Amino acid sequence: MFIGSLGWAIFLLPNHITTGGIPGLASILYWGLNIPVQVTFLGVNALLLLIALKVLGWQFCIKTLYAAVMFTIFSALGQHWMEGSTLLQGQPFMAIVLGAASLGCTVGLGLASNASTGGTDVVAAMINKYHDISLGKLILLVDISIVTASYFALRNWEEVIYGYIFLFIFSVCVDKVVNMMHQSVQFFIISEKYEQIGRAINVNAQRGCTTISGNGFYSGREVKMLFVLARQNESAKIFSIINEIDPAAFVSQSSVIGVYGLGFDKFKTKRKKNKLQNIDGEQLIASSASAPNGETRVANS
């Protein structure tokens, strides 16, 4: 919150660069009607959070309210500290890059932690909960109209174009940070001590393992391989477990685009009322049993 709010107050507001979202709307009212940005920011966010309470839950709303209050306080302090400053004055593009990067990383970290700084982030989070649409693109679409509307306060198309450039850099930063925080990896582990490794990963890393039987082509021996899915930030812990039990284990790690299920992301499509059927026309009823994170069991009837 500290970095993002200061980036807005120090780099963007003094250079008349519209940011989109509620900060952008607050900026327009500040430039046009001299209404303090903090008043608009808190007022609109309070209204949106009341609407989002049922969809996103009270935990999301409390985190977002806290972030919005901190953002308001730090931006007010930033405006006070930089009053009369000429930092990056006459260098709008550099101000855009620094401001967009600081705000984008702040919003991305908030969304990855199941919160946001408020505003259009809340609207995007509500839509993203049910539809697999990029958060950055959703925010970008909503914000374009706000940046365009800033012309009526600025009366300068050059500054409006700077706002469009800001939105592009901002949306890229949001997507990069969210994807980085949600990045998942998969492991294939071949070891004679696979049972010990599997139990240790279950207990210490809280991740499930699937045992796969195979045969070594060169040796002709039967081998056991563990298949593990985990978050990127859990990789070091899993490698440490493997190395401690069997330093000679053969391990392959790779990134995966998406993992959905227990312990990972939820499916972002609505369940259809019509029942699925197999090739013979029989109805399929899927039921899942509890298992450690990364393991699922599906039964057909």
C-alpha positions in Angstrom: 0.0 0.0 0.0 2.8 2.4 0.9 4.6 2.1 -2.4 1.5 2.2 -4.6 -0.1 5.2 -2.8 3.2 7.2 -2.9 3.6 6.3 -6.6 0.2 7.7 -7.3 0.6 10.9 -5.2 4.2 11.6 -6.2 4.5 10.6 -9.9 0.9 10.7 -11.3 -1.2 13.3 -9.7 1.3 16.2 -10.1 1.8 15.3 -13.8 -2.0 15.2 -14.5 -1.8 11.5 -15.5 -5.2 9.7 -15.1 -4.9 6.2 -13.6 -8.3 4.8 -14.2 -10.5 3.2 -11.6 -11.5 5.0 -8.4 -8.1 6.8 -8.1 -8.7 8.0 -11.7 -12.2 9.2 -10.9 -10.9 10.9 -7.7 -8.2 12.6 -9.8 -10.8 13.9 -12.3 -13.0 15.4 -9.5 -9.8 16.8 -7.8 -8.7 18.5 -11.0 -12.1 19.7 -12.1 -13.9 20.4 -8.8 -11.1 20.5 -6.3 -12.7 17.7 -4.3 -10.0 16.0 -2.2 -9.1 12.6 -3.7 -9.3 10.9 -0.3 -13.0 11.8 0.1 -14.0 10.3 -3.3 -11.7 7.2 -2.9 -13.1 6.2 0.5 -16.8 7.0 -0.4 -17.0 5.0 -3.6 -15.0 2.1 -2.1 -17.4 1.9 0.8 -20.3 1.6 -1.5 -18.6 -1.1 -3.7 -17.6 -3.2 -0.7 -21.2 -3.3 0.5 -22.2 -4.7 -2.9 -19.3 -7.1 -2.9 -19.9 -8.4 0.6 -22.3 -11.2 -0.5 -20.2 -12.3 -3.5 -16.7 -12.1 -2.2 -17.2 -12.7 1.5 -16.4 -10.6 4.6 -12.7 -11.6 4.7 -12.1 -10.1 1.3 -14.0 -7.0 2.2 -12.2 -6.5 5.5 -8.8 -6.9 3.8 -9.9 -4.5 1.0 -11.3 -1.9 3.5 -8.0 -2.0 5.4 -6.0 -1.6 2.1 -8.3 1.3 1.0 -7.8 3.1 4.3 -4.0 2.7 4.2 -3.9 3.8 0.6 -5.9 6.9 1.5 -3.6 7.8 4.4 -0.4 7.2 2.6 -1.6 9.1 -0.5 -2.5 12.1 1.7 0.9 12.0 3.3 2.6 11.7 -0.2 0.7 14.8 -1.4 1.7 16.7 1.7 5.4 15.8 1.5 5.6 16.5 -2.2 3.7 19.8 -2.2 5.6 22.3 -4.4 8.0 19.6 -5.6 9.2 19.5 -9.2 10.2 15.8 -9.2 10.0 14.4 -12.8 8.2 17.6 -13.9 8.4 17.7 -17.7 9.2 14.0 -17.8 5.7 12.5 -18.0 6.8 9.2 -19.6 9.2 8.4 -16.8 6.5 9.4 -14.3 4.1 7.0 -16.0 6.5 4.0 -15.9 7.3 4.5 -12.2 3.8 5.2 -11.2 2.3 2.3 -13.2 4.9 -0.2 -11.9 4.3 0.8 -8.2 0.5 0.8 -8.5 0.4 -2.4 -10.6 2.6 -4.4 -8.2 0.6 -3.1 -5.2 -2.8 -4.1 -6.8 -1.3 -7.5 -8.0 -0.1 -8.4 -4.5 -3.4 -7.5 -3.1 -5.4 -9.6 -5.5 -3.0 -12.5 -5.1 -3.7 -12.4 -1.3 -7.5 -12.4 -1.9 -7.8 -8.7 -1.3 -7.5 -5.5 -3.3 -7.1 -1.8 -3.0 -10.7 -1.3 -3.9 -12.5 0.4 -6.8 -12.5 -1.5 -10.1 -10.4 -4.2 -8.6 -13.5 -5.2 -6.6 -15.6 -5.3 -9.7 -13.0 -7.4 -11.5 -12.6 -9.8 -8.6 -16.4 -10.4 -8.6 -16.4 -11.2 -12.3 -13.2 -13.3 -12.1 -14.7 -15.4 -9.3 -17.1 -17.0 -11.8 -15.3 -16.5 -15.2 -11.8 -17.4 -16.1 -10.9 -13.9 -17.4 -7.6 -12.1 -16.8 -7.9 -9.7 -13.9 -5.5 -7.2 -15.7 -7.7 -7.2 -18.8 -10.9 -6.8 -16.8 -9.5 -3.8 -15.0 -8.1 -2.4 -18.3 -11.6 -2.5 -19.9 -13.3 -0.8 -17.0 -10.6 1.9 -16.7 -10.4 2.9 -20.4 -13.7 4.8 -20.1 -12.6 6.6 -17.0 -9.3 7.7 -18.7 -11.3 8.9 -21.7 -13.6 10.9 -19.4 -10.6 12.7 -17.9 -10.5 14.9 -21.1 -13.4 16.9 -19.8 -11.4 17.9 -16.8 -7.9 18.2 -18.4 -9.0 19.5 -21.9 -5.7 18.0 -23.2 -5.7 14.9 -25.4 -1.9 14.4 -24.9 -2.5 13.8 -21.1 -5.3 11.4 -21.9 -3.0 9.4 -24.2 -0.5 9.3 -21.3 -3.3 7.8 -19.3 -3.8 5.0 -21.9 -0.1 4.2 -21.7 -0.3 4.0 -17.9 -3.2 1.6 -18.2 -1.3 -0.8 -20.5 1.8 -0.9 -18.2 -0.4 -1.1 -15.1 -2.5 -4.1 -16.4 0.7 -6.0 -17.5 2.2 -5.5 -14.0 -1.0 -6.7 -12.3 -1.2 -9.9 -14.4 2.6 -10.6 -14.0 2.4 -10.3 -10.2 -0.9 -12.4 -9.8 0.5 -15.1 -12.1 3.8 -15.2 -10.3 2.1 -15.6 -6.9 -0.2 -18.3 -8.2 2.4 -20.1 -10.3 2.3 -23.9 -9.8 4.9 -26.6 -10.5 5.0 -30.3 -10.9 7.6 -32.9 -9.8 8.4 -36.3 -11.1 10.5 -38.1 -8.5 12.2 -41.5 -9.1 13.7 -43.0 -6.0 14.0 -46.3 -4.2 13.0 -44.4 -1.1 9.8 -43.1 -2.7 7.6 -44.2 0.3 9.7 -42.1 2.8 9.8 -39.2 0.4 6.0 -39.3 -0.2 5.2 -39.5 3.5 7.6 -36.6 4.2 6.0 -34.4 1.5 2.5 -35.3 2.8 3.4 -34.3 6.4 6.0 -31.5 6.0 4.9 -29.8 2.7 1.1 -30.6 3.1 1.0 -31.8 -0.5 -0.4 -35.0 -1.9 1.7 -37.5 -4.0 0.6 -40.0 -6.6 2.7 -43.2 -7.1 3.2 -44.3 -10.7 4.7 -47.7 -11.6 7.2 -47.9 -14.5 10.1 -49.8 -15.9 13.6 -48.5 -16.6 14.2 -49.1 -20.3 18.0 -49.5 -20.0 18.1 -51.5 -16.7 14.8 -53.4 -17.2 14.0 -52.9 -13.5 10.7 -51.9 -12.1 10.7 -48.4 -10.7 8.3 -46.2 -8.7 7.8 -42.6 -9.5 6.1 -39.9 -7.4 4.0 -37.2 -9.1 3.6 -34.1 -7.0 1.9 -30.7 -7.7 2.8 -27.7 -5.6 3.1 -23.9 -5.6 6.2 -22.3 -6.9 7.1 -21.0 -3.5 7.0 -24.5 -2.1 9.6 -25.9 -4.5 12.6 -25.2 -2.2 11.0 -27.1 0.7 10.2 -30.1 -1.5 13.7 -30.2 -2.9 15.1 -30.0 0.6 12.9 -33.0 1.7 14.0 -35.1 -1.3 17.7 -34.2 -0.8 17.6 -35.0 2.9 16.1 -38.5 2.4 17.7 -39.5 -0.9 20.4 -37.3 -2.4 20.6 -39.7 -5.4 17.0 -39.3 -6.4 16.2 -38.4 -10.0 13.9 -35.4 -10.0 12.2 -33.5 -12.8 10.5 -30.1 -12.2 8.4 -28.1 -14.6 6.0 -25.2 -14.5 2.3 -25.8 -15.3 -0.2 -23.3 -16.7 -3.0 -24.0 -14.2 -3.9 -26.5 -11.4 -7.5 -26.8 -10.2 -8.8 -28.8 -7.3 -8.2 -29.2 -3.6 -5.4 -27.0 -2.3 -5.1 -25.1 -5.6 -7.4 -22.8 -7.7 -11.2 -23.3 -8.0 -12.9 -24.0 -11.3 -14.1 -20.6 -12.7 -17.1 -22.0 -14.6 -20.6 -22.3 -13.4 -21.9 -25.8 -13.0 -24.6 -26.7 -15.5 -27.9 -28.1 -14.3 -28.0 -30.8 -17.1 -26.3 -34.1 -16.1 -23.4 -35.4 -18.0 -23.7 -38.7 -20.0 -21.2 -41.2 -21.2 -20.9 -42.6 -24.7 -23.6 -45.2 -24.0 -26.0 -42.5 -22.8 -25.7 -43.4 -19.1 -25.6 -40.6 -16.5 -22.3 -39.9 -14.8 -22.3 -38.7 -11.2 -18.9 -37.5 -10.0 -18.1 -37.6 -6.3 -14.8 -36.6 -4.8 -13.4 -38.0 -1.6 -11.2 -36.0 0.8 -7.5 -36.4 0.1 -4.3 -34.4 0.7 -3.8 -31.3 -1.4 -2.9 -32.4 -4.9 -4.8 -35.7 -4.8 -8.3 -36.3 -6.0 -10.5 -39.4 -6.3 -13.4 -39.5 -8.7 -16.0 -42.3 -8.8 -18.6 -42.9 -11.5 -21.9 -44.6 -10.9 
